[in-house]
Amino acid sequence: NPRGEFYSRENIREALDMRNFMDILRSTGVETGGPSAFSNSDRQNFAKQLDRFLAGSLRR
């Protein structure tokens, strides 16, 4: 994701369930707010995860 969390088979279900739950809340009129502003730390985490992914892909 843009915040640097790598989705895997182990954690994707939880992320999708939370997304769907928040969508249901919003559709009923609940104001859920939004994500915090994208920070330099988020940018660094994303770059780090992307580097790991690309390095792993090149080894295969």
N, C-alpha and C positions, 0 to 999 in steps of 0.2 A: 504494500500500500504506500501512499505518498509519505507516510510518517516513518517508514523504514521497517515496519513489521513484515516479515516474510511469511506469506501464506503457504501452508503445507497441508498435506492430507490430515495431519493431526489437529490443526487448528482452524481449518477453513469452515467447518460446520458451525462452530461457535460464532465466528464472525458473521456468517450468513444468517444465523438465527437472531443475532442481535440486530442486524440491519433490518430484517423482516419485522421484528418486534417494534422497533422504533418507527417503522413505516406505519404499522397498525396504530400506534399511539398518535402519530401525526394525523392520520386519516380520521380519527375521532375528535380532533380539535385540540389535543394536548400540545402545548408548545414545549418542544424538547430542547430548544436552543440549537446550537451547532457546535462544530469542533472549535477548539481554541485556534488562535492564529498560528500559521505555519512559522516555526521558529528556525533559527540557525541550527539548533540541536536536531530538529526534525530533518533538515536538509542534510546534515552530516550522517544521521542514521540511515537515511535513504541511500546516500552515496555508498556507505559502507556495505549495506546489504546488496546493492547492485553490483559492486565490485566482487563480493563473495560469490554471487550467482554466476557472473560472467567467468570468473576464474574456474569455478566448478564445471561450467559448460565446456570450457576450452580443454580441460583435462580428459574429457570423455572421448 
